[in-house]
C-alpha cells in the first residue's frame, strides 16, 4: 500500500505516519523504485495500534513501550497493566483538575451580571 492508502485504511494521516517514522515509532517504510513508501500488513497493524492508543490518550513514549511489549511474545502482562493503570491515574487527576476549573468558572460566570456594566467579577478574579 502507498502512504495514502495506509492512511485511509488506518485512520492515521499521511503526515502523522511520516512523523511516527521520523521518531522511530514505526520502522522506516520500504520504498518502490519510484521512491514511494510502501506499507504491508505489519505496518498497518502498528498504525491501527497507535491510533487506538492515541484515542485512549496514551503518550508517544507509552505507545512505544506498549508496541515493544506487543511485539515481545515472551512479555508479561504485568507491565502492560501497570502502564494502563498509571494512565488511568493520570486521567483521573486530569478529570479532577478539569472539574475544579469548571466549578470555579461556573461560579464566576454566575456572579457576573453580564448587564453591560464595567464591573466584572470574572475579570477581577483573573486580575487578582
C-alpha positions in Angstrom: 0.0 0.0 0.0 1.1 3.6 -0.6 1.1 6.1 2.3 -2.3 7.5 1.2 -3.8 4.0 1.1 -2.3 3.2 4.5 -3.7 6.4 5.9 -7.2 5.6 4.6 -7.1 2.1 5.9 -5.9 3.0 9.4 -7.4 6.5 10.1 -3.8 7.9 10.6 -3.0 10.8 8.4 0.0 10.6 6.0 1.6 13.4 7.9 1.4 11.5 11.2 2.6 8.3 9.5 5.7 10.2 8.3 6.1 11.7 11.8 5.9 8.3 13.5 8.6 7.1 11.2 10.8 10.1 11.9 10.7 9.5 15.6 11.2 5.7 15.3 7.8 4.7 16.5 7.4 3.0 13.2 10.2 1.5 11.2 11.2 3.3 8.0 8.8 2.2 5.2 10.0 0.3 2.3 10.3 2.2 -1.0 9.3 1.5 -4.5 11.8 2.2 -7.4 10.0 5.4 -7.8 10.7 6.4 -4.1 7.1 5.9 -2.9 6.7 4.5 0.6 5.1 1.1 0.9 3.2 -0.5 3.8 2.3 -4.1 4.5 0.2 -6.0 7.0 2.6 -5.4 9.9 2.8 -1.7 9.4 -1.0 -1.4 9.1 -1.4 -3.3 12.3 1.1 -1.0 14.1 -0.7 2.1 12.7 -4.1 0.9 14.0 -2.5 0.0 17.3 -1.0 3.5 17.5 -4.3 5.2 16.5 -6.2 3.2 19.2 -3.6 4.0 21.8 -3.7 7.7 20.9 -7.5 7.7 21.0 -7.2 6.5 24.6 -4.8 9.3 25.4 -1.5 7.4 25.7 1.6 9.5 25.0 4.2 8.6 22.5 6.6 7.0 24.9 3.8 5.0 26.5 2.8 3.8 23.0 6.5 3.0 22.2 6.6 0.8 25.3 3.3 -0.8 24.5 4.3 -1.6 20.9 7.6 -3.1 22.2 5.5 -5.3 24.6 3.1 -6.3 21.9 6.0 -7.4 19.7 7.6 -9.4 22.5 5.7 -12.7 22.6 7.6 -13.6 25.9 6.2 -10.5 27.6 4.4 -10.4 30.9 1.1 -8.7 31.1 2.1 -7.2 34.5 4.0 -4.4 32.8 1.2 -3.7 30.3 -1.3 -3.5 33.2 1.0 -1.1 35.1 1.3 1.2 32.1 -2.5 1.2 31.7 -3.1 1.8 35.4 -0.7 4.7 35.5 -2.5 6.2 32.6 -5.9 5.7 34.3 -4.5 7.5 37.4 -3.2 10.4 35.1 -6.7 10.6 33.5 -8.3 10.7 37.0 -6.1 13.6 38.0 -6.9 15.5 34.8 -10.6 14.9 35.3 -10.4 16.2 38.9 -8.4 19.3 37.6 -11.0 20.0 34.8 -13.9 19.5 37.2 -12.4 22.1 39.6 -11.8 24.5 36.8 -15.4 24.1 35.5 -16.8 24.6 39.0 -14.7 27.8 39.6 -15.5 29.2 36.2 -19.2 28.4 36.6 -19.2 30.2 39.9 -17.5 33.3 38.4 -19.9 33.3 35.5 -22.9 33.1 37.8 -21.5 36.0 39.8 -21.3 38.2 36.7 -24.5 40.1 35.9 -23.5 40.4 32.2 -25.6 43.5 32.0 -23.2 45.8 30.2 -21.7 47.5 33.3 -17.9 47.7 33.5 -17.6 45.8 36.8 -17.0 42.1 36.2 -16.1 39.5 38.9 -14.6 37.3 36.2 -12.0 39.9 35.2 -11.5 40.9 38.8 -10.6 37.3 39.7 -8.3 36.9 36.7 -6.6 40.1 37.6 -6.1 39.2 41.3 
